[in-house]
Amino acid sequence: MKTETPKNREQKFAYYMDLLSHDVLNNNQAVLGYLELILASGVVDKKTRKYAEKAVSHIRTSTILVDNVKRLMTTRDMDSSELKPTDLMVAMNSAERDVVRMFPDRKITVKTPSGGPGMRVIGDNAATDLVLNLLVSMVRLDPSDAITLELKVSEQIVQGRECLQITLEDPTAQMPRMAKDKPIEDAYQEDSSIAVRMVGILYCKMMAVMLGGGFEVRELSPKTEPKGAAFVATLLKAGEP
């Protein structure tokens, strides 16, 4: 009997994940198409529209989760030299449009910084996905119907390397305590129902580290209620084109 090597097992797992994700994404797209037809019809009452909009949010969030797994597997095998620079302003504007479209049942406002030279990071499409996941993860922690998110970008020197720090703030988000008290990876062992809400945060952390940066979660106002939340992602700054 032939012994299977770790490399062969990894290749088979990657192949299986690719097939599975392809099937899930196709099913999600079909369901989303039917829901959009329902919402576009002129005979939908207010209550039915509300439920259909919530279903759209869940389907789009599910699609992002599948895409995240594929992106992690792809980025893990890439050398830093293969990652192209990403314009943060383009990434933030794209993420703003996408998060509003993903949650049609919520009124979401995203404040972004004004554009300027030097707002480029190393990360290719993975960096763009990370920005979108920051927004989606924050919305999932906020029970409000009307949500205001603010993105900020600042320059930092980390271990002698030039970086850009992306901070996302939400004054009305309700961040689970376990996200502050322990590594997110360990949260599942304590309460899987809460950990599921934080899966996007875990993705952001893993992706930021893969891209050579870092990620942390903070309370926005520790001494007041609501405390709010802030996500801080640090990415390596790219040179000028």
Secondary structure, 3 states (H helix, E strand, C coil): CCCCCHHHHHHHHHHHHHHHHHHHHHHHHHHHHHHHHHHHCCCCCHHHHHHHHHHHHHHHHHHHHHHHHHHHHHHHCCCHHHCCEEEHHHHHHHHHHHHHHHCCCCEEEEECCCCCCCCEEECHHHHHHHHHHHHHHHHHCCCCCEEEEEEEEEEEEECCEEEEEEEEEECCCCCCCHHHHCCHHHHHHHCHHHHHHCHHHHHHHHHHHHCCCEEEEECCCCCCCCCCEEEEEEEEECCCC
